[in-house]
Amino acid sequence: MSVTTFVIGVGYLGKRFCATADDNVRGLTRADYDLDAGGALPIDLPTDYKVLYTVPPARESSEDVRLTGLLELLDPVPRRFVYISTTGVYGDHRGAEVDEQTPVNPGSPSAALRVAAETALAAWAEGTGCDAVILRVPGIYGPGRLGIERIREQSPIVREEDVGPGNRIHVDDLATCCAAALDDSTPAGIYNVGDGDHRTSAAFTKEVARQLDLPPPPEISMAEAEQQFSPMRLSFLRDQRRVSTAKMASVLGVTPKYPDASYGIAASLD
């Protein structure tokens, strides 16, 4: 009999994973258990189980209290804990390549929270003997996540010469990475994931517009964007890096179904 996997956080990724996973997967939504409220878990944990955790940190804290609060409740300890982090932990490298050995250097409060979460999980895993796998994830796209409304509204994008290489992954490829990370044969540790297609955010948006037969959005300079865009959107544009996924291929054992974002966009529109 296969081991039960609990998916904590059934949002965009969690739903996709649950829809494609094998049997013995159980999702826990916020309606089932509110991590901010705390209290006892609404389930009896089996003696042998795994966890896929997709919940972002609460922004009001300097630590990921949602994660640390849950870890305190996991008794017995799971066999394996997979945490969805972000490639934003690397910060800005002016377009240079980063890999799992690159020191973290978060350039935003949200990225700093992810570093804190990774650190807390690693310490907990070492103390309990749980195998912890951290997936550092770039921008996620897929059905319903292509920014189509912004294109229809002709919201401006930053011109290609002002932005660095992009890093992203189709949600189905990310679900495959999650399944691989949950497998007992996968070594614990940190893995960057992505499609390896480093086209700029501007090029990606224009490709979506092309496939929809819509006019491409107007392009503005980074200086103009700094006057118009939100701080969070600007942080994504300012942090320029090319994320290596060599370990994803060689150790995690995942080859993306959509290594070319053009095909991933087409599949998402279908």
Secondary structure, DSSP 8 states (H G I E B T S, - for coil): ---EEEEE--SHHHHHHHHHS-SSEEEE-TTT--TTT--S-SS---SSEEEEE-----TTSSS-HHHHHHHHH-SS--SEEEEEEEGGGG---TT-EE-TTS-----SHHHHHHHHHHHHHHHHHHHHT-EEEEEEE-EEEBTTBS-HHHHHTT--EE-GGGS----EEEHHHHHHHHHHHHSTTS-SEEEE---S----HHHHHHHHHHHTT-----EE-HHHHHHHS-HHHHHHHH---EE--HHIIIII----S-SSHHHHHHHHH-
